[in-house]
Amino acid sequence: MNTLKKQMVELNQLCNENDGIYHEIAHSYGLSDSIYWILYILYSSDTPVSQSELCNNWYYSKQTVNSSIAAMATKGWIALEVIPGTRNKKNIILTEAGREFSARVIGETQEIEETAFSRITEEERDLFISLFRTSNQYMREEYEKRRPSPGK
């Protein structure tokens, strides 16, 4: 196997390992991956997060967001608030119960992340993020070159 192919296989294995770590954390709290990540996003955000932002910025399908939100609302973890000046766009707001649960679950995850990442220098973290972002950008560009245009 050539070097580039070996590197791509290893990178994809590492990405899947990372996904697996977060899956184990979510599962240990009885959460689906999508609910876990939505709680992570809501708990970590300084501003309200809308359903459309979860779809556009976090690459979740509308169906995934809607079913996760319904499940979280049933548990009393979130409430939906109509965004002023819109017809039906809504922000997802953690309730007090949602904040308490997220503080335990997501707070623990963030402590783990911070401890692990603090073992890497700031320069290495910056480089890692930059390279990962660039890799994703190039992957998207190459994929879009090969993807048929709408209507063709």
N, C-alpha and C positions, 0 to 999 in steps of 0.2 A: 504494500500500500504506500502511495506517495506521501510525502510529509504534509502537504496541505490537507489531503483527505484524512490523515491520522489526526491532525489538529482539529478539524471540523468534527470528527467523531468524538474526540475528547471534550471539546467545548460543549457539544450537545449532551454528552453524558453528565458533565458538570451542571449544566442548566437543569437537567432532569433531577439530579441529586438535590440541587437547591430547592426545586419545586417539591420534592419528596420531604425535605425537612419541614417546610411550611405546612405541607399536607399532614404530617404527623402531629404538628402542634395543633392545627385545626381539629383533627380527629380526636386528639386527647381531650378536647373540650366539647366533643359531640357536634362539631360544626362542619358544614360543607365548606369546600374551599372558597366558593363564591361568597358565602355569608361571612366567612372569616375575613376575606380581603375587603369586603365592603365595610365591615366594622373597623378594620385597620385604617382604611381611607378616611372614614368619618371621624374616628378618634384622633387621627393625626392632623386633620385639616384645621386651619385657623379660621376658615370661612365656610359657610354652608356649601354643601355639595348637592348638585341636582342629579336627577336620574339621567338626564342627557349627558352630563359631564362624566358619569361613570361609563357610559357607552363610548363616548368620543375620546376621552383621555385615558381610560383604563382598558379599553378594548373589550368590553363586555357586550354581549348581545342584549337587545331590549328584553327578550324573553327571560334571560338569566337574571337581569336586574329586577324585572317585575316579580318573578317568582321568589327571589331572595328577599325583596322588600316585603312581600306579602307574608313570608315566614317570620321575618323579624318583627313586623307589626303585630302579628298574632302573639308573639312572645312579650310584647310590650316594650321592645328595645328601641323602636323608632317611631317617629310621627312624620307625616308629610305636610308641608306648608306650601301653599300656592305662592309662586314668586310674583310679587306685585308687578302689574303692567303686562302680564302674560295671560294667555287664555287658560292653559292647562299645565304649564311647566311647574314642577314642584321640587323644592329642596327636601332633602332627607335630614331629619334632625334626630340626634340621639336623645331619648328620654332619660330621666334620672336613672331608671333601671338599666338602660342601655349604656350609659356612661359608667355606671358601677361595674357592670359585667365587662365592658371593654377595658376599663382600668386594670382589671385583673388579667384578662386574656391578652390584650394587645400590649398592656404595660409590661407584662412578663416578656413577651416577644421582643419589645423594644430594648429591654434591659439586656437580653441575650444578644441582640444585634449590636448594640453599642459596645458591649464587652468584647465581642468577637472582632468587630471592625476597628476598635481602638488598638488591637494588636497589630494592625497594619498602619504604616505611616500615612499621614495626611496626603503626601505626594503620591503614594501608591494608590490610595483610594481615589484621588482625583484622576489619575491615569486610568485606573480600572473603569471608572464611570465614563470617561471620555472615549475609551476604546470600545466599550460596550455600546454606547450611543452611536458611534461611527459604524460599527459592525451592523447594528440594526438598520441604520440609514441605508447602507450599501445593500443589505439583503432586500429591503423594501424596493429600492431602485431596480435591482436585478429582477425581482419578482414582477414588478410592474411593467418592465420591458417585455416580458414573456406573456403577460396576461392580456387576453383579448380586450380591446376597448369595448365599452358598452355599446350595444347596437350592431355589433359585427357578428 
